[in-house]
Amino acid sequence: MRLGLIGSTGHWHTYAPALGRVPGLTLVAVAPAGPEETTGAFDHAPGLTVDTHRYDDAQRMLDSERLDLVQVCGRNDRIPAWTRVCLERGLPVVAEKPLALDLPTLEGLFHAAEKTKAALIPMHTMRGVAELAAVRRAVRAGEIGDPLVSFSQKTYKWGKTRPDFYRNRTTFPGLAPWVGIHAFDWLYWILGDVFVEVQGREGTTARPDFPACGSQAAFVLAMHNGGVAALTLDYLRPEAAPTHGDERLRIAGSRGVVETALVEKKATLITSDHRARTLPLTPQTDLFTQFARSLRGEAPPPLTLHEACRITEIALKAQQAADTRRVVSLRDSPYRSP
């Protein structure tokens, strides 16, 4: 399989584990996603060889190379444009999240992928986390009964600096579609498409010089069974903390509670008839490897096109809810699985 990279911003090393897990997967070409990047960023790219072609222009790379799949990982506003160019050529794409910065652009990508039948998935890489998979197995097996309330936490260090594109909504989508989308994804993955509305609040109190990227935010999603899912996001984790992030999830149901703190590398279940017990953890296939195998017909895709767009829609509408301070409906969607 011949892989091309567009962009070296964000989580652009996502493809790396697949190089050793997918026989024949080869990095054949790389190109920056925009003028803010250089080909020098690829100097130590996993899988780079003397045979890997470097291009100053991604369009020229696509015109010149015979590719089997493309990874798009540029600045947030570059992602949908390059993704659409690839889809219109019939090229499967793994794209940095979110897939789009607004709903009309997302709809355009959806229709482009439907028209050409080219596979598209966003980098919802936390589906490869063993602890979250253990929580999902417990919930899907009915261990906690009917899920009624959940709490998700994502807190990260800000670091010494951030690129200027974090300051402007034309180049950065907001905290919910950037940081929060992983949590919206794991809630969808674990609970299903059960959300009917979302409301939220966000502030830039800690860093008012970055008005496009909240330093703290909270969201509440209503579920069709009367349950609620709460989510907090922040860039307030102290630099002295032992890890960059601290992600947590707790789901309580009519018969029990399951929870995980990823920094502790375990998941715990307690039910009405069993004391608390640690759940077994099973290694998960990374997203890129599963995607590459799905293109060969060897595995199902990590997400369907409908799922990918539905989760992105939820994240974009959550940001809309925080920006407008209004409740936003999640009931009607063109992306509900057929």
C-alpha positions as CSV (number, residue, x, y, z in Angstrom):
1,M,0.0,0.0,0.0
2,R,1.4,3.4,-1.1
3,L,0.9,6.1,1.6
4,G,1.2,9.8,1.1
5,L,1.3,12.4,3.8
6,I,-0.2,15.9,3.5
7,G,0.9,18.0,6.5
8,S,3.1,17.8,9.6
9,T,0.9,19.6,12.1
10,G,-0.9,18.0,15.0
11,H,-1.0,14.2,15.4
12,W,0.8,13.5,12.1
13,H,2.7,10.4,13.5
14,T,-0.6,8.5,13.8
15,Y,0.3,6.3,10.8
16,A,3.6,5.2,12.4
17,P,2.4,2.0,14.2
18,A,0.8,0.7,11.0
19,L,4.2,0.6,9.2
20,G,5.1,-2.5,11.2
21,R,1.7,-4.0,11.3
22,V,0.4,-3.8,7.7
23,P,2.6,-5.7,5.3
24,G,3.6,-3.7,2.3
25,L,2.5,-0.3,3.7
26,T,5.1,2.2,2.5
27,L,5.6,5.9,2.8
28,V,6.1,7.0,-0.8
29,A,5.5,10.7,-0.7
30,V,5.2,13.7,1.7
31,A,4.1,17.3,1.3
32,P,3.3,20.3,3.5
33,A,-0.3,21.3,3.9
34,G,0.4,25.0,3.6
35,P,3.1,27.7,3.7
36,E,3.3,27.5,7.4
37,E,4.9,24.1,7.1
38,T,8.2,23.0,5.5
39,T,9.4,19.7,4.0
40,G,12.1,19.7,6.7
41,A,9.5,18.7,9.2
42,F,9.5,15.3,7.6
43,D,13.3,14.7,8.1
44,H,12.6,12.1,10.9
45,A,9.2,10.9,9.7
46,P,8.6,7.2,10.6
47,G,9.1,5.1,7.4
48,L,10.9,7.9,5.5
49,T,13.6,6.4,3.1
50,V,15.7,7.7,0.3
51,D,13.0,6.6,-2.0
52,T,10.3,8.7,-0.3
53,H,9.5,11.7,-2.6
54,R,9.3,15.2,-1.1
55,Y,7.1,17.8,-2.6
56,D,6.8,21.5,-1.8
57,D,3.2,21.4,-3.0
58,A,0.6,18.8,-2.0
59,Q,-1.4,19.3,-5.2
60,R,1.7,18.4,-7.3
61,M,2.2,15.3,-5.1
62,L,-1.3,14.1,-5.8
63,D,-0.9,14.8,-9.5
64,S,2.4,12.9,-9.7
65,E,2.1,9.9,-7.4
66,R,0.0,6.7,-7.5
67,L,-1.3,6.5,-4.0
68,D,-3.5,4.0,-2.2
69,L,-4.3,6.2,0.8
70,V,-3.5,9.6,2.2
71,Q,-3.1,11.1,5.7
72,V,-4.1,14.7,6.1
73,C,-2.7,16.4,9.1
74,G,-2.4,20.2,8.6
75,R,-3.6,23.3,10.4
76,N,-7.3,22.9,11.2
77,D,-8.6,25.0,8.3
78,R,-6.4,23.1,5.8
79,I,-7.9,19.7,6.7
80,P,-11.3,19.9,4.9
81,A,-9.9,21.4,1.7
82,W,-7.2,18.7,1.2
83,T,-9.5,16.0,2.4
84,R,-12.0,16.9,-0.3
85,V,-9.4,17.1,-3.0
86,C,-8.4,13.5,-2.1
87,L,-11.9,12.2,-1.9
88,E,-12.8,13.7,-5.3
89,R,-9.8,11.7,-6.7
90,G,-11.2,8.5,-5.0
91,L,-8.4,8.4,-2.5
92,P,-9.1,7.0,1.0
93,V,-8.3,9.5,3.7
94,V,-7.3,9.5,7.4
95,A,-7.8,13.1,8.5
96,E,-6.9,15.0,11.7
97,K,-10.0,16.0,13.7
98,P,-12.3,17.7,13.3
99,L,-13.1,16.9,9.7
100,A,-14.5,20.4,9.3
101,L,-14.8,23.7,11.1
102,D,-18.5,24.2,10.2
103,L,-21.6,22.2,9.3
104,P,-21.9,23.1,5.6
105,T,-18.3,22.1,5.0
106,L,-18.9,18.8,6.8
107,E,-21.9,18.1,4.7
108,G,-19.8,18.7,1.6
109,L,-17.2,16.2,2.7
110,F,-20.0,13.7,3.4
111,H,-21.4,14.0,-0.1
112,A,-18.0,13.9,-1.7
113,A,-17.2,10.6,0.1
114,E,-20.6,9.1,-0.8
115,K,-20.2,10.1,-4.4
116,T,-16.7,8.6,-5.0
117,K,-17.1,5.8,-2.4
118,A,-13.7,6.8,-1.0
119,A,-13.3,5.9,2.7
120,L,-12.9,8.7,5.2
121,I,-12.1,8.5,8.9
122,P,-11.1,11.2,11.4
123,M,-8.3,10.6,13.9
124,H,-10.5,9.4,16.7
125,T,-7.5,7.4,18.1
126,M,-8.9,6.9,21.6
127,R,-10.9,4.0,20.3
128,G,-7.6,2.2,20.6
129,V,-7.4,2.7,24.4
130,A,-7.8,-0.6,26.2
131,E,-9.5,1.0,29.3
132,L,-12.2,2.7,27.2
133,A,-12.8,-0.5,25.3
134,A,-13.2,-2.3,28.7
135,V,-15.8,0.2,29.7
136,R,-17.6,-0.2,26.4
137,R,-17.7,-4.0,26.8
138,A,-19.2,-3.7,30.3
139,V,-21.9,-1.2,29.2
140,R,-22.8,-3.1,26.0
141,A,-23.1,-6.4,28.0
142,G,-25.7,-4.8,30.2
143,E,-23.5,-4.9,33.3
144,I,-24.7,-1.5,34.6
145,G,-28.2,-1.8,33.3
146,D,-29.7,1.3,31.6
147,P,-27.0,4.0,31.4
148,L,-28.4,7.2,33.0
149,V,-25.6,9.6,33.9
150,S,-22.0,10.0,32.9
151,F,-19.1,12.3,33.6
152,S,-16.2,12.7,31.2
153,Q,-13.0,14.7,31.9
154,K,-10.3,15.9,29.5
155,T,-7.6,18.2,31.0
156,Y,-4.3,19.0,29.4
157,K,-1.2,21.1,29.9
158,W,-1.1,24.2,27.7
159,G,2.7,24.1,27.3
160,K,5.1,27.0,26.9
161,T,3.7,28.2,23.6
162,R,0.9,27.5,21.1
163,P,0.8,28.4,17.4
164,D,-1.0,31.7,16.5
165,F,-3.7,29.8,14.6
166,Y,-5.2,28.9,18.0
167,R,-6.2,32.6,18.4
168,N,-8.7,32.8,15.5
169,R,-11.8,30.9,14.7
170,T,-11.1,31.0,11.0
171,T,-8.1,28.7,11.7
172,F,-9.1,26.9,14.9
173,P,-12.5,25.3,15.5
174,G,-12.8,25.8,19.3
175,L,-12.2,23.7,22.4
176,A,-15.2,21.3,21.8
177,P,-14.3,20.1,18.3
178,W,-10.5,20.0,19.1
179,V,-10.1,18.6,22.6
180,G,-13.7,17.5,23.3
181,I,-14.3,15.5,20.2
182,H,-12.4,12.5,21.6
183,A,-14.9,12.4,24.5
184,F,-17.9,12.9,22.3
185,D,-16.5,10.0,20.3
186,W,-16.0,7.7,23.2
187,L,-19.5,8.5,24.5
188,Y,-21.0,7.7,21.1
189,W,-18.9,4.6,20.8
190,I,-19.9,3.3,24.2
191,L,-23.5,4.5,24.6
192,G,-24.6,4.8,20.9
193,D,-26.3,7.6,19.1
194,V,-28.5,8.5,22.1
195,F,-28.1,12.3,22.4
196,V,-31.0,14.7,21.7
197,E,-29.6,18.1,22.7
198,V,-26.5,19.8,24.1
199,Q,-25.8,23.0,26.0
200,G,-22.5,24.4,27.2
201,R,-20.4,27.2,28.6
202,E,-16.8,28.2,27.8
203,G,-14.3,30.8,28.9
204,T,-10.9,32.1,28.0
205,T,-10.2,33.3,31.6
206,A,-6.7,31.8,31.9
207,R,-5.6,33.0,28.4
208,P,-7.6,35.9,27.1
209,D,-5.0,36.4,24.4
210,F,-6.2,33.2,22.8
211,P,-9.9,34.1,22.2
212,A,-10.6,31.2,19.9
213,C,-9.5,28.5,22.3
214,G,-11.2,28.3,25.7
215,S,-9.1,27.6,28.7
216,Q,-12.1,25.9,30.3
217,A,-15.5,24.6,29.2
218,A,-18.4,22.3,30.3
219,F,-21.2,20.6,28.4
220,V,-24.3,18.7,29.2
221,L,-25.9,16.3,26.7
222,A,-29.4,15.1,27.2
223,M,-30.1,11.4,26.3
224,H,-33.3,10.1,24.8
225,N,-33.9,7.9,27.9
226,G,-33.9,10.9,30.2
227,G,-30.3,10.5,31.1
228,V,-27.5,13.1,31.0
229,A,-23.9,13.1,30.0
230,A,-21.6,15.8,31.5
231,L,-18.2,16.7,30.1
232,T,-15.5,19.1,31.2
233,L,-12.6,20.3,29.1
234,D,-9.7,22.5,30.0
235,Y,-6.1,23.5,29.3
236,L,-5.4,24.0,33.0
237,R,-3.4,20.9,34.0
238,P,-0.3,22.1,35.8
239,E,3.1,21.8,34.1
240,A,4.4,19.9,37.2
241,A,1.8,17.1,36.7
242,P,3.3,13.7,35.8
243,T,1.4,13.3,32.5
244,H,0.4,15.7,29.7
245,G,-3.3,14.8,30.1
246,D,-5.7,13.4,32.6
247,E,-8.8,11.7,31.0
248,R,-11.5,10.2,33.1
249,L,-14.9,8.6,32.4
250,R,-17.6,7.4,34.8
251,I,-20.9,5.9,33.7
252,A,-23.7,5.1,36.2
253,G,-26.7,3.0,35.3
254,S,-29.7,1.4,36.8
255,R,-27.7,-1.6,38.0
256,G,-24.1,-0.4,38.5
257,V,-21.2,2.0,37.8
258,V,-18.2,1.6,35.5
259,E,-15.3,4.0,35.5
260,T,-11.8,4.6,34.4
261,A,-9.0,7.1,35.0
262,L,-6.6,6.6,32.1
263,V,-3.6,7.7,34.1
264,E,-4.2,4.8,36.5
265,K,-4.4,2.3,33.5
266,K,-7.4,0.4,34.8
267,A,-11.2,0.3,34.6
268,T,-13.4,-0.6,37.5
269,L,-17.0,-2.0,37.6
270,I,-19.3,-2.3,40.6
271,T,-22.9,-3.6,40.3
272,S,-25.9,-4.2,42.5
273,D,-24.8,-7.8,43.1
274,H,-21.0,-7.6,42.8
275,R,-18.3,-5.7,44.7
276,A,-16.0,-3.4,42.8
277,R,-13.7,-5.3,40.5
278,T,-11.0,-4.4,38.0
279,L,-11.9,-5.2,34.4
280,P,-9.5,-7.2,32.2
281,L,-7.8,-5.0,29.6
282,T,-7.4,-6.3,26.0
283,P,-4.9,-4.6,23.6
284,Q,-6.7,-2.8,20.8
285,T,-5.7,-2.3,17.2
286,D,-4.7,1.2,16.5
287,L,-6.9,3.3,14.3
288,F,-4.6,3.6,11.3
289,T,-3.8,-0.1,11.2
290,Q,-7.5,-1.1,11.3
291,F,-8.3,1.5,8.6
292,A,-5.5,0.1,6.3
293,R,-6.7,-3.5,6.9
294,S,-10.3,-2.4,6.1
295,L,-9.2,-1.1,2.7
296,R,-7.9,-4.6,2.0
297,G,-11.1,-6.2,3.1
298,E,-9.4,-7.8,6.1
299,A,-11.3,-5.9,8.9
300,P,-14.2,-3.5,9.3
301,P,-13.4,0.2,9.3
302,P,-12.8,1.9,12.7
303,L,-15.7,4.2,12.0
304,T,-18.3,4.3,9.2
305,L,-18.7,7.6,7.2
306,H,-22.0,8.2,8.9
307,E,-20.5,7.7,12.3
308,A,-17.5,10.0,11.6
309,C,-19.7,12.8,10.4
310,R,-22.3,12.4,13.2
311,I,-19.6,12.6,15.9
312,T,-18.1,15.7,14.2
313,E,-21.6,17.2,14.0
314,I,-22.1,16.7,17.7
315,A,-18.8,18.4,18.5
316,L,-19.5,21.3,16.2
317,K,-23.0,21.8,17.7
318,A,-21.6,21.6,21.2
319,Q,-19.2,24.5,20.3
320,Q,-22.2,26.3,18.8
321,A,-24.1,25.8,22.1
322,A,-21.2,27.3,24.1
323,D,-20.8,30.2,21.7
324,T,-24.5,31.2,21.7
325,R,-25.3,30.1,25.2
326,R,-28.3,28.3,23.8
327,V,-29.6,24.7,23.9
328,V,-28.8,23.1,20.5
329,S,-30.9,20.1,19.2
330,L,-29.1,17.0,18.2
331,R,-32.3,15.1,17.1
332,D,-32.3,15.7,13.3
333,S,-29.2,14.7,11.5
334,P,-28.3,13.7,8.0
335,Y,-25.6,11.4,9.4
336,R,-27.7,8.9,11.4
337,S,-26.7,5.4,10.3
338,P,-29.1,4.1,7.6
